[in-house]
Amino acid sequence: MESYLQQLKSLQAAESAIVLGNPTADLDSVVSALILAFYSTKSGKPAIAVINIPRSELRLRSDVTTWLKENNIDPELLCFRDDIDLHTLAAQEQLHLTLVDHNELPADDEHLEPFVDRIVDHHKTSDTLRKPADAVIELVGSCCTLVAEHSISHLDEQCARLLYGTILVDTACLDESAGRTTAKDKEIVEKLEAIMHADTSQRSEIFNKLQGFKFDLSALTVEEILSKDMKEVTSHSSRILCPSVLTSPESFFARPDVIQQLEHLLSDANAKMMVLLFIHLENGSPVRHLAIYDPEDWMKDELVSFLNRSELPLSLTPVACPASGVSLYSQAVEYSRKHVLPLLSFFLESSKTPPNSFVDPSSFHSYMRQHQLVEETVNEKLLQDTTEGSDSPPHEAESDSQVAPFEEASEVTTTKKKKGNKKK
């Protein structure tokens, strides 16, 4: 693998397949693209794995960087979206594109669609998808399962371990009750264990280690933690920011100057309010909190009333917050940001009239249908990434991004309309 990464810069993009991962650049996307391109190149078909984010953003994905390093891969050697000009290659008709861990391109890249000649993915497809002749789309728990199946006879121990850990994360350590595991995921994990000379006792150890990597925010600033997975909803010149935060409120608000950072982000985005959605583990079980920062006392009380009257039982209960000016609530653990974002959008949509004239929250589901905003299943289990979406297999209800609480990157947002999906 190292020799492949060392020669990436010397590979001619016009003469190579570009293996493009999902725009969330989560662990499944990065490892899938890397392994697929590596073995394609080894077989005599040069391919460049492209991580579908700017290089500067990789440090925000602590689980990705740490897992790569643990498997002797230097993340600095990877090729990122800002290292290669796909649009110029397309304009010169020299682009050969393989999509991995997604099957449709976002709106900004949709003009690249005619150059897609291969897909390897595990998400639902739209009725309008143009499938190339070489398309492997199967609703398994992890895209790495499909990549491993394709390469199983060639895998070395290093690549097997990369794939192994990723599949365990995506399938909640093959926990059938989590609804993310298929027979093929189990079969591939067993084959990878044979290559690694490992037994089943390593599964929980590696899974828990990777979960720990995901929640390690120690190297990130407050702004980076919030920007890492920030969504927003906008309507009628009003904007609400909604970051997902993978730590406890107590840990987050204990950081210095946190309120100043919240104010700075609101000012930069010209937003009225920030709704922070916290998810962390206590004794191995997920716990959720919702915090509202409304420095101008805009419509916090109206929003809380609105959320509590909605058809989704968020069960918001006030709890003490260590930060002044922030209202903190415990929240039903069953509901991720994928549920809350459409509610926030509905709240803004219905605020054309004075607050006491808001549309009845009970009409939320008709709003969801009207705007084609899809809920994930309420009973979705919670030990999966995050990343991340309601189209995430195999428990389809999409995350995207993604969604169990640790993969909330794909949730609905009203600021950009994109084609495509993600993820878990």
C-alpha positions in Angstrom: 0.0 0.0 0.0 2.8 2.5 0.9 4.4 2.1 -2.5 1.0 2.8 -4.2 0.5 5.9 -2.1 4.0 7.1 -2.8 3.4 6.9 -6.6 -0.1 8.6 -6.5 1.3 12.0 -7.5 3.1 10.5 -10.5 0.0 8.7 -11.8 -1.5 10.6 -14.7 -5.1 11.4 -13.9 -6.1 11.4 -17.6 -4.8 7.9 -17.9 -6.3 6.6 -14.7 -9.6 5.8 -13.2 -10.6 8.3 -10.5 -12.2 6.4 -7.6 -14.2 9.0 -5.8 -15.6 8.4 -2.3 -18.7 9.8 -0.8 -18.7 13.6 0.0 -19.0 12.8 3.7 -15.5 11.2 3.6 -16.3 9.0 6.5 -14.4 5.8 7.3 -16.4 3.6 5.0 -16.0 6.0 2.1 -12.2 6.6 2.6 -11.3 2.9 3.1 -13.5 1.7 0.2 -12.0 4.1 -2.3 -8.5 3.5 -1.1 -8.6 -0.3 -1.3 -10.5 -0.4 -4.6 -8.1 1.9 -6.3 -5.1 0.1 -4.8 -6.0 -3.3 -6.1 -7.2 -1.9 -9.4 -3.7 -0.4 -9.9 -2.0 -3.7 -8.8 -4.0 -5.5 -11.4 -2.6 -3.2 -14.2 -5.5 -0.7 -14.3 -4.2 2.5 -12.8 -6.6 4.2 -10.4 -6.4 7.2 -8.1 -8.3 7.1 -4.9 -9.7 10.6 -4.2 -11.0 11.6 -0.8 -14.0 13.7 -1.5 -13.2 16.7 0.8 -10.5 19.4 0.9 -7.2 18.2 2.4 -7.6 20.6 5.3 -10.8 18.9 6.5 -9.4 15.4 7.1 -8.1 16.3 10.6 -11.8 16.8 11.7 -12.3 13.1 11.1 -10.3 11.7 14.0 -11.6 8.1 13.5 -10.4 8.1 9.9 -6.9 9.6 10.5 -6.3 7.4 13.6 -7.4 4.1 11.9 -5.2 4.8 8.9 -2.2 5.6 11.1 -2.9 2.4 13.2 -2.6 0.5 9.9 0.7 2.2 8.8 -0.9 4.6 6.3 0.2 8.2 6.3 -2.9 10.3 5.7 -0.7 13.0 4.2 0.0 10.7 1.2 -3.7 10.5 0.2 -5.2 12.4 -2.7 -7.9 14.9 -1.9 -10.6 16.7 -3.9 -8.6 19.9 -4.0 -5.5 18.0 -5.3 -7.1 17.1 -8.6 -9.3 19.1 -11.0 -12.1 16.8 -12.0 -13.9 19.5 -13.9 -11.0 20.2 -16.2 -10.6 16.5 -16.9 -14.3 16.3 -17.7 -14.0 19.4 -20.0 -11.2 17.7 -21.8 -13.2 14.4 -21.9 -10.4 12.7 -20.1 -12.3 11.7 -17.0 -13.0 8.1 -16.0 -15.0 8.1 -12.8 -15.8 5.4 -10.3 -18.2 6.2 -7.6 -17.7 4.4 -4.3 -20.1 4.5 -1.3 -22.6 6.7 -3.2 -24.4 6.2 -6.5 -25.3 9.8 -7.5 -23.4 13.0 -7.6 -24.3 16.1 -5.7 -25.6 19.1 -7.6 -22.3 20.8 -7.8 -20.8 17.7 -9.6 -23.8 16.5 -11.6 -22.2 17.5 -14.9 -19.6 14.8 -14.2 -22.3 12.1 -14.4 -21.7 11.2 -18.1 -18.2 10.2 -17.1 -19.2 7.7 -14.4 -18.4 4.3 -15.8 -18.4 2.3 -12.6 -20.3 2.3 -9.3 -19.7 0.3 -6.1 -22.2 1.2 -3.5 -24.6 0.0 -0.8 -27.3 2.6 -0.8 -30.8 2.8 -2.4 -30.9 4.1 -5.9 -33.3 6.5 -7.4 -35.6 5.6 -10.2 -33.8 8.0 -12.5 -30.3 6.7 -11.8 -28.3 5.9 -15.0 -26.4 2.8 -14.1 -23.2 2.1 -16.0 -22.6 -1.4 -17.2 -20.1 -1.9 -14.4 -22.3 -1.3 -11.3 -22.3 -3.2 -8.1 -25.1 -1.9 -5.9 -26.2 -4.1 -3.0 -27.9 -3.2 0.3 -25.3 -4.5 2.7 -24.2 -2.9 6.0 -20.9 -1.5 4.7 -19.5 -0.6 1.3 -16.3 -2.1 2.5 -18.1 -5.5 2.4 -18.6 -5.2 -1.3 -15.0 -4.0 -1.8 -13.7 -6.8 0.2 -15.8 -9.3 -1.7 -14.3 -8.0 -4.9 -10.7 -8.2 -3.7 -10.8 -11.1 -1.2 -8.4 -13.4 -3.1 -5.8 -10.6 -3.2 -6.0 -9.0 0.2 -3.0 -8.7 2.4 -3.3 -8.5 6.2 -3.0 -4.7 6.2 -5.8 -4.1 3.8 -7.9 -6.9 5.4 -7.6 -5.1 8.8 -8.6 -1.7 7.3 -11.7 -3.3 5.8 -12.5 -5.4 8.9 -12.6 -2.5 11.4 -14.7 -0.4 9.0 -17.3 -3.1 8.5 -17.5 -3.6 12.3 -18.3 0.1 12.8 -20.9 0.2 10.0 -22.7 -2.9 11.3 -22.5 -2.1 15.0 -20.1 -5.0 15.4 -22.4 -7.3 13.5 -25.2 -6.8 16.0 -28.3 -8.0 14.3 -30.6 -6.0 16.6 -29.0 -2.8 15.2 -30.6 -3.6 11.8 -27.4 -3.0 9.8 -26.0 -6.4 9.3 -26.6 -8.8 6.4 -25.4 -12.4 5.9 -22.8 -11.1 3.4 -21.3 -8.7 6.0 -20.9 -11.7 8.4 -19.4 -13.9 5.7 -16.9 -11.2 4.7 -15.9 -10.5 8.3 -15.1 -14.2 8.8 -13.0 -14.3 5.6 -11.1 -11.2 6.7 -10.5 -12.8 10.1 -8.9 -15.8 8.4 -6.6 -13.5 6.4 -5.7 -11.6 9.6 -5.2 -14.9 11.6 -7.7 -13.4 14.1 -10.6 -14.8 16.1 -14.0 -13.4 17.0 -12.7 -12.0 20.3 -11.0 -9.2 18.4 -14.3 -7.8 17.1 -15.5 -5.9 20.1 -12.0 -4.7 20.9 -11.5 -3.1 17.5 -15.1 -1.8 17.4 -14.8 -0.1 20.8 -11.4 1.3 19.8 -12.8 2.9 16.7 -15.8 4.3 18.6 -13.3 5.8 21.0 -11.5 7.4 18.0 -14.7 9.0 16.8 -15.4 10.6 20.2 -11.9 12.0 20.7 -12.2 15.7 20.1 -9.2 16.7 22.2 -7.2 18.0 19.2 -10.0 20.2 17.9 -11.0 23.7 18.7 -14.6 24.7 19.6 -15.0 26.1 16.1 -13.7 22.9 14.5 -16.0 20.7 16.6 -19.0 22.7 15.6 -18.0 23.1 11.9 -17.2 19.4 11.7 -20.8 18.5 11.2 -22.8 21.7 10.8 -26.2 21.9 9.1 -28.5 24.8 8.8 -32.1 25.6 7.8 -33.1 28.8 6.2 -36.5 30.3 5.4 -37.9 33.8 5.1 -34.5 35.4 5.8 -34.2 33.5 9.0 -31.5 31.0 9.7 -30.9 28.4 12.4 -27.5 26.6 12.7 -27.6 23.0 13.9 -24.3 21.3 14.7 -24.0 17.7 15.8 -21.6 17.4 18.7 -20.0 14.0 19.7 -19.4 14.8 23.3 -21.3 15.6 26.5 -22.7 19.1 27.1 -20.6 19.3 30.3 -17.4 18.5 28.5 -18.2 20.9 25.6 -19.3 23.9 27.7 -16.3 23.5 30.0 -14.0 24.7 27.1 -12.8 28.3 27.4 -14.5 31.0 25.4 -17.2 28.7 24.1 -19.9 31.3 24.2 -17.8 33.7 22.2 -17.3 31.0 19.6 -21.0 30.4 19.4 -21.6 34.2 18.9 -18.8 34.3 16.2 -20.4 31.4 14.3 -23.9 32.9 14.4 -22.5 36.3 13.3 -20.6 34.8 10.4 -23.6 32.9 9.2 -26.0 35.7 9.8 -28.1 33.2 11.8 -30.6 34.0 14.6 -30.2 30.8 16.7 -28.1 27.7 17.2 -29.6 24.4 18.1 -26.8 22.0 19.3 -27.5 18.3 19.3 -25.2 16.3 21.6 -24.7 12.6 21.5 -22.3 10.8 23.8 -21.9 7.5 25.6 -22.5 6.8 29.3 -21.6 3.3 30.4 -21.7 2.2 26.8 -25.1 3.5 26.1 -25.9 6.6 23.9 -27.3 9.7 25.6 -28.7 12.8 23.8 -29.2 16.4 24.7 -30.5 19.4 22.8 -29.1 22.9 23.6 -30.5 26.2 22.3 -28.4 29.3 22.1 -30.6 32.3 21.3 -28.6 35.4 22.4 -31.3 37.9 21.2 -34.1 35.9 22.8 -35.5 35.5 19.3 -37.9 32.6 19.5 -36.4 30.0 21.9 -39.6 29.6 23.9 -41.7 29.3 20.8 -39.3 26.7 19.3 -39.3 24.6 22.5 -43.1 24.7 22.6 -43.2 23.8 19.0 -40.9 20.8 19.4 -42.7 19.5 22.4 -46.1 19.7 20.6 -44.8 17.9 17.4 -45.8 14.4 16.5 -42.3 13.2 17.3 -42.0 12.6 21.1 -38.6 14.3 21.6 -39.4 14.4 25.4 -37.4 17.6 25.9 -36.8 18.1 29.7 -34.9 21.1 31.0 -31.6 20.3 32.8 -28.9 22.6 34.3 -26.4 24.0 31.8 -22.9 25.0 32.8 -22.9 27.8 30.3 -24.7 31.0 30.9 -27.3 32.0 28.2 -27.7 28.4 26.9 -30.9 26.4 27.5 -30.2 22.7 27.8 -32.6 19.8 27.5 -32.4 16.0 27.8 -33.8 14.4 24.7 -35.3 11.0 23.7 -32.4 9.0 22.4 -34.4 7.5 19.5 -34.3 10.7 17.5 -31.3 11.9 15.6 -30.7 15.2 13.9 -32.3 13.7 10.8 -35.6 14.0 12.7 -34.9 17.4 14.2 -33.8 19.2 11.1 -37.1 18.8 9.2 -38.9 20.0 12.4 -36.7 23.1 12.4 -37.4 23.7 8.8 -41.1 23.3 9.4 -40.8 25.8 12.3 -39.3 28.5 10.1 -41.7 27.8 7.3 -44.6 28.3 9.6 -43.3 31.5 11.1 -44.5 33.7 8.3 -47.2 34.6 10.7 -46.7 35.7 14.3 -45.4 33.0 16.6 -48.8 32.4 18.2 -50.2 31.6 14.7 -47.7 28.8 13.9 -49.0 26.0 11.8 -50.1 23.1 14.1 -47.1 20.8 14.5 -49.4 17.9 14.1 -49.3 18.6 10.3 -45.6 17.9 10.3 -46.0 14.6 8.4 -47.9 16.2 5.6 -45.1 18.8 5.4 -42.6 16.0 5.2 -44.4 14.4 2.4 -44.9 17.7 0.5 -41.2 18.4 0.7 -40.0 14.8 0.2 -38.2 14.9 3.5 -37.9 11.3 4.6 -37.7 10.1 8.2 -35.5 7.3 9.4 -37.0 4.5 11.4 -37.7 5.5 15.0 -36.4 2.3 16.4 -33.1 2.4 14.6 -30.4 1.1 16.9 -27.8 3.5 18.1 -24.3 1.9 18.0 -23.5 2.7 14.4 -21.6 5.6 13.0 -22.3 9.1 11.7 -21.7 10.4 10.3 -23.3 10.6 9.1 -28.8 8.8 6.4 -32.3 7.6 5.8 -31.1 5.8 2.7 -28.5 3.9 4.7 -28.9 0.1 4.3 -30.0 -2.3 5.2 -32.5 -0.9 7.7 -33.8 1.6 5.1 -36.7 3.6 6.5 -32.3 8.1 3.7 -27.1 9.0 6.5 -25.8 10.7 3.9 -24.6 10.8 6.6 -26.5 8.9 8.2 -29.2 7.7 10.8 -27.8 6.2 13.9 -26.4 8.9 16.2 -22.8 8.4 15.2 -23.3 9.1 11.6 -25.4 12.2 11.1 -23.7 13.8 8.2 -26.3 13.2 5.6 -29.3 14.7 7.2 -31.9 16.9 5.4 -30.9 20.5 5.1 -32.8 23.2 3.3 -29.8 25.3 2.3 -28.6 23.2 -0.6 -30.6 20.8 -2.7 -28.3 17.9 -3.7 -28.7 14.8 -5.6 -27.1 11.7 -4.1 -27.1 10.0 -0.8 -25.5 9.3 2.5 -24.8 7.6 4.5 -25.0 5.5 7.4 
